[in-house]
Amino acid sequence: MKTGLFIIIVLISGCFAGLIHGGINLAIVEPYLDQAIGIENQTLFATGEEEDTTAFWVEYNSYRVWQKSGQVLAGAILGTSIAALVGIVFLFVRNILPEGNNVKKMLVLSGLMWFTIFVIPFLKYPANPPTVGESDTVMIRGILFVSFIAISGFGAVAFYQIYKKLQNRKIFAFVGYAIFISVAFFLMPENPDEITASIELVEGFRGASFIAVSVYWLTLGLILGGFVEKLQERLNLKR
């Protein structure tokens, strides 16, 4: 497989999947953000930190329009970055992925990475609206989340190495990872913030965020797998 072409299709696929992710965020996640920020604004008015004036709302609406317009672009950038990681991993593991075309292989890989570096960390540290939680704990919450992503991701890599060395008992690698991540799950500290916002708002935001990110991984698998399959077919025809 030509390295240059592969890199190009990886980046293009990630960009497309990221654009779709950004669009879904606008459609199903942003309404919860509007609701959460609206609650925060009312709190600011009640405490006297801000005044409910026309000038405030002009500045606020201008900021939110700018923020929302950047949502799709941010999705494209993030999507491209994650796709680069998926492409690298694919080059190393494609020969041990289930037999079939590249779409199937890429969907399996995307599913595994979705589960290990998104679902498991999400279950431990589910997403909250930006206005939920203390500002003083933002850094520690970010460190905990990123740390658990690293633990799950590198744990999966380690057990993949074990998987390769096992012959007829490869299931032990999956069992080992399940035990490892379960122990890590219970040893990692809990989220330091108590949720005081409406549970309907928090759960709605979490559900919408989960759907949006999951659609990204599915879309990336389909688009990247399709491009790789077409590239493989062209290379085969030229031989």
Wavefront OBJ file of the C-alpha trace (Angstrom):
o trace
v 0.000 0.000 0.000
v 1.428 3.390 -0.993
v 2.224 5.352 2.151
v 1.516 8.793 0.684
v -1.924 7.874 -0.619
v -2.765 6.094 2.620
v -1.906 9.172 4.684
v -4.047 11.366 2.433
v -7.122 9.144 2.651
v -6.702 8.817 6.421
v -6.681 12.592 6.861
v -9.568 13.136 4.429
v -11.640 10.428 6.106
v -10.993 11.894 9.532
v -11.956 15.347 8.316
v -15.235 14.104 6.812
v -16.129 12.078 9.910
v -15.213 15.056 12.091
v -17.442 17.383 10.081
v -20.328 14.977 10.584
v -19.535 14.821 14.297
v -19.504 18.601 14.512
v -22.847 18.798 12.731
v -24.403 16.270 15.103
v -23.049 18.221 18.056
v -24.779 21.322 16.760
v -28.040 19.436 16.369
v -28.273 17.399 19.583
v -25.613 18.584 22.061
v -25.753 22.377 21.732
v -29.381 22.635 22.977
v -28.243 21.184 26.313
v -25.349 23.633 26.405
v -27.767 26.507 25.803
v -29.895 25.265 28.681
v -26.921 24.864 31.030
v -25.482 28.283 30.174
v -28.943 29.807 30.589
v -29.063 28.458 34.151
v -25.601 29.868 34.824
v -26.658 33.273 33.495
v -29.654 33.344 35.796
v -27.371 32.552 38.720
v -25.068 35.416 37.728
v -28.045 37.792 37.624
v -29.325 36.568 40.999
v -25.947 37.030 42.708
v -25.350 40.411 41.126
v -22.206 39.342 39.273
v -23.846 40.371 35.995
v -26.748 42.633 35.076
v -29.626 41.510 32.883
v -29.128 44.201 30.283
v -29.345 44.496 26.520
v -25.572 44.943 26.349
v -25.042 41.657 28.220
v -27.268 39.705 25.842
v -25.732 41.265 22.739
v -22.269 40.235 23.905
v -23.505 36.799 25.013
v -25.330 36.043 21.741
v -22.347 37.201 19.711
v -20.070 34.882 21.677
v -22.419 31.897 21.347
v -22.789 32.410 17.580
v -18.995 32.439 17.254
v -18.720 29.389 19.509
v -21.324 27.404 17.594
v -19.871 28.335 14.214
v -16.538 26.910 15.349
v -18.139 23.636 16.419
v -17.946 22.039 12.981
v -14.389 23.237 12.375
v -13.304 21.907 15.766
v -14.934 18.590 14.913
v -12.997 18.400 11.654
v -9.684 19.097 13.405
v -10.316 16.598 16.193
v -11.631 14.034 13.724
v -8.518 14.323 11.584
v -6.262 13.905 14.621
v -8.031 10.763 15.823
v -8.068 9.327 12.303
v -4.281 9.680 12.154
v -4.036 7.491 15.262
v -6.462 4.952 13.811
v -4.469 4.839 10.571
v -1.236 4.129 12.419
v -2.828 1.368 14.471
v -4.408 -0.142 11.348
v -1.018 -0.529 9.670
v 0.229 -2.569 12.635
v -2.799 -4.791 13.249
v -4.503 -5.216 9.845
v -3.103 -8.722 9.384
v -4.708 -10.025 12.589
v -8.073 -8.321 12.150
v -10.981 -10.593 11.118
v -10.907 -11.776 7.532
v -12.888 -9.761 5.019
v -12.609 -6.522 3.104
v -11.037 -3.377 4.491
v -14.399 -1.885 5.467
v -15.014 -4.798 7.825
v -11.478 -4.613 9.193
v -11.703 -0.867 9.783
v -15.111 -1.159 11.456
v -13.741 -3.786 13.827
v -10.708 -1.634 14.631
v -12.834 1.502 15.093
v -15.171 -0.449 17.347
v -12.318 -1.704 19.516
v -10.769 1.750 19.808
v -14.182 3.312 20.449
v -14.685 0.894 23.316
v -11.228 1.149 24.891
v -10.477 4.867 24.627
v -13.994 6.288 24.732
v -16.657 4.022 26.243
v -14.663 2.756 29.231
v -13.349 6.223 30.247
v -16.825 7.673 29.617
v -18.388 5.158 31.995
v -15.974 6.204 34.740
v -15.993 9.927 34.027
v -19.139 10.723 32.000
v -19.316 14.072 30.254
v -20.959 16.988 32.030
v -22.143 20.312 30.591
v -19.344 22.906 30.822
v -21.186 24.865 33.508
v -21.574 21.823 35.780
v -18.822 21.411 38.359
v -16.446 23.715 40.205
v -14.017 25.782 38.185
v -11.256 24.928 40.690
v -11.475 21.227 39.805
v -11.351 21.576 36.012
v -7.680 20.602 35.832
v -7.932 17.593 38.137
v -11.016 16.358 36.285
v -9.184 16.684 32.980
v -6.142 14.855 34.340
v -8.268 11.997 35.672
v -10.106 11.591 32.367
v -6.979 11.702 30.197
v -5.161 9.379 32.608
v -7.899 6.780 32.371
v -7.869 7.018 28.570
v -4.120 6.352 28.679
v -4.529 3.437 31.108
v -7.219 1.820 28.987
v -5.430 2.484 25.688
v -1.973 1.320 26.743
v -3.547 -1.613 28.573
v -5.203 -2.664 25.320
v -1.836 -2.391 23.522
v -0.145 -4.533 26.181
v -2.776 -7.258 26.017
v -2.626 -7.125 22.235
v 1.025 -8.129 22.519
v -0.026 -11.009 24.760
v -2.763 -11.915 22.276
v -0.185 -12.261 19.485
v 1.926 -14.675 21.528
v -0.920 -16.925 22.571
v -1.776 -19.834 20.298
v -4.990 -21.668 21.104
v -5.980 -19.678 24.182
v -6.234 -16.158 22.838
v -9.395 -15.640 24.887
v -7.119 -15.251 27.910
v -5.893 -11.941 26.505
v -9.455 -10.573 26.500
v -10.103 -11.944 29.985
v -6.855 -10.420 31.211
v -7.740 -7.010 29.810
v -11.217 -7.196 31.347
v -9.730 -7.931 34.782
v -7.060 -5.249 34.381
v -9.473 -2.499 33.351
v -12.008 -3.516 36.029
v -9.367 -3.130 38.733
v -8.257 0.216 37.275
v -11.900 1.339 37.073
v -12.443 0.838 40.801
v -9.020 2.158 41.873
v -9.257 5.427 39.941
v -10.587 8.339 42.059
v -14.188 9.382 41.669
v -15.205 12.651 40.020
v -14.460 15.280 42.712
v -17.552 17.371 41.915
v -21.014 16.754 43.258
v -23.680 17.097 40.564
v -26.084 19.813 41.682
v -27.665 20.599 38.303
v -30.896 19.063 37.064
v -30.403 15.329 36.539
v -32.512 15.539 33.366
v -30.122 18.143 31.945
v -26.989 16.199 32.892
v -28.273 12.851 31.641
v -29.582 14.415 28.437
v -26.213 16.046 27.761
v -24.364 12.811 28.475
v -26.629 10.806 26.211
v -26.346 13.275 23.349
v -22.554 13.453 23.733
v -22.287 9.654 23.741
v -24.349 9.393 20.565
v -22.366 12.116 18.772
v -18.973 10.560 19.537
v -20.199 7.043 18.736
v -21.480 8.196 15.354
v -18.034 9.680 14.681
v -16.314 6.324 15.283
v -18.857 4.474 13.131
v -18.588 7.039 10.335
v -14.799 6.988 10.468
v -14.773 3.207 10.147
v -17.100 3.273 7.147
v -15.425 6.156 5.294
v -11.823 5.173 5.968
v -12.532 1.508 5.336
v -14.228 2.364 2.048
v -11.334 4.520 0.878
v -8.758 1.893 1.843
v -10.747 -0.776 0.001
v -10.906 1.350 -3.161
v -7.186 2.057 -2.920
v -6.466 -1.639 -2.518
v -8.610 -2.487 -5.541
v -6.792 0.049 -7.730
v -3.407 -1.255 -6.665
v -4.483 -4.816 -7.427
v -5.707 -3.832 -10.883
v -2.355 -2.255 -11.736
v -0.432 -5.442 -10.904
l 1 2 3 4 5 6 7 8 9 10 11 12 13 14 15 16 17 18 19 20 21 22 23 24 25 26 27 28 29 30 31 32 33 34 35 36 37 38 39 40 41 42 43 44 45 46 47 48 49 50 51 52 53 54 55 56 57 58 59 60 61 62 63 64 65 66 67 68 69 70 71 72 73 74 75 76 77 78 79 80 81 82 83 84 85 86 87 88 89 90 91 92 93 94 95 96 97 98 99 100 101 102 103 104 105 106 107 108 109 110 111 112 113 114 115 116 117 118 119 120 121 122 123 124 125 126 127 128 129 130 131 132 133 134 135 136 137 138 139 140 141 142 143 144 145 146 147 148 149 150 151 152 153 154 155 156 157 158 159 160 161 162 163 164 165 166 167 168 169 170 171 172 173 174 175 176 177 178 179 180 181 182 183 184 185 186 187 188 189 190 191 192 193 194 195 196 197 198 199 200 201 202 203 204 205 206 207 208 209 210 211 212 213 214 215 216 217 218 219 220 221 222 223 224 225 226 227 228 229 230 231 232 233 234 235 236 237 238 239
